[in-house]
Amino acid sequence: MTTWFVTGSSRGIGRELVERVLARGDRVAATLRAPKRLDDLAERHGDRLWRRRLDVTDTAEVERALAEAVAELGRLDVVVSNAGHGVFGAAEDLSDQQVEDAIATNLTASIQLARRAVPVLRAQGGGTLVQLSSMGGHLTFPGFAIYHATKWGVEGYFEALAREVEPFGIRTVLVEPGMVRTSFYDAATRVPASEPYRGGVADQEPLPVERMPGSQSGVAHAVIEAALSDDPPLRLLLNSDAHELVTGAVRERLAAFEARREAAFAADAEQPRAY
Ligand SMILES: NC(=O)c1ccc[n+]([C@@H]2O[C@H](COP(=O)([O-])OP(=O)(O)OC[C@H]3O[C@@H](n4cnc5c(N)ncnc54)[C@H](OP(=O)(O)O)[C@@H]3O)[C@@H](O)[C@H]2O)c1
């Protein structure tokens, strides 16, 4: 039986994942800000569901939650860092607090959870770290700058970490969905555009949720398959929009770098100060 640890289990992809691993017969340490929201699952699945209140931005609590889950369940095979929040609006219009909160929830909390999960997994001889990223960790849309900053941050951190911890039998999976029909867009903070940005590229209505291609069940299913496979990919790019847009963006970036090859090499040479 596989034992999972999941953050942000109240709704969306996190809850779908919890429901599905319970349905498989696995055990799960489901963490969330309002544990009562899993009362229905607790009734159905008894002690295979362990619940704990956790706001992922409280690092001391993250550490305690991991320790309690290990003490209670014996081991953790898959640690899923799923909790996340969207903040949309022109970059200039966000308050300092909105910037800090977005980074705290999506980036710092993911880093701090991983820093505490790695010693647990290493001590038991291995395990899998699953980090929710996004297609927005490879490309950008105006109006989403701070969200992209957090997901590009997650991409860099976990790519480097993956190589550090691989010798300990720890596998790392970055999950990169496209637009998925969850509560994410309703729950997101939308910052009204100030006058200079009104009607501009950062002031566009997002696609209606019902027209988003990704399903939360499809994403949760793919995460489970990857986490349980013998050789999971470092990057699990999911959904049709993500595949089309990310491959296009990476190709464009590569072409732009290649076009600048000579200029890049020219900067190796010492240059006289002629100005
Ligand atoms: N939906 C998409 O289109 C999409 C695309 C790419 C990537 N993702 C990523 O996938 C992950 C899950 O998103 P989702 O679509 O399932 O979103 P969602 O439906 O809005 O669910 C977000 C979950 O994160 C939790 N959460 C937020 N802040 C938290 C905090 N400080 N502490 C603990 N839990 C917190 C929420 O809990 P509460 O109920 O307590 O607020 C909720 O359980 C996120 O990392 C998101 O960035 C989503």
The ligand as an ORCA input file, in Angstrom:
! r2SCAN-3c Opt
* xyz 0 1
  N      -6.307     24.934    -12.474
  C      -5.362     25.202    -13.346
  O      -5.624     25.659    -14.488
  C      -3.919     24.943    -12.995
  C      -3.007     24.932    -14.062
  C      -1.671     24.701    -13.793
  C      -1.254     24.497    -12.505
  N      -2.160     24.516    -11.482
  C      -1.629     24.317    -10.136
  O      -2.237     23.183     -9.555
  C      -2.294     23.328     -8.139
  C      -3.715     23.055     -7.669
  O      -4.567     23.992     -8.302
  P      -6.117     23.748     -8.498
  O      -6.423     24.048     -9.903
  O      -6.544     22.491     -7.895
  O      -6.639     25.019     -7.644
  P      -7.842     25.176     -6.599
  O      -9.025     24.408     -7.056
  O      -7.971     26.652     -6.379
  O      -7.257     24.512     -5.273
  C      -6.186     25.118     -4.626
  C      -5.916     24.389     -3.328
  O      -4.783     25.010     -2.705
  C      -5.149     25.306     -1.371
  N      -4.391     26.408     -0.801
  C      -4.222     27.672     -1.273
  N      -3.448     28.386     -0.428
  C      -3.119     27.548      0.603
  C      -2.351     27.673      1.775
  N      -1.730     28.833      2.098
  N      -2.220     26.599      2.595
  C      -2.818     25.426      2.290
  N      -3.591     25.245      1.207
  C      -3.727     26.301      0.362
  C      -6.653     25.604     -1.413
  O      -7.174     25.496     -0.113
  P      -8.385     26.396      0.481
  O      -9.657     25.671      0.101
  O      -8.124     26.419      1.940
  O      -8.284     27.753     -0.161
  C      -7.084     24.492     -2.349
  O      -7.173     23.269     -1.657
  C      -1.789     24.742     -7.842
  O      -0.435     24.676     -7.427
  C      -1.923     25.466     -9.171
  O      -0.995     26.512     -9.297
  C      -3.486     24.726    -11.706
*
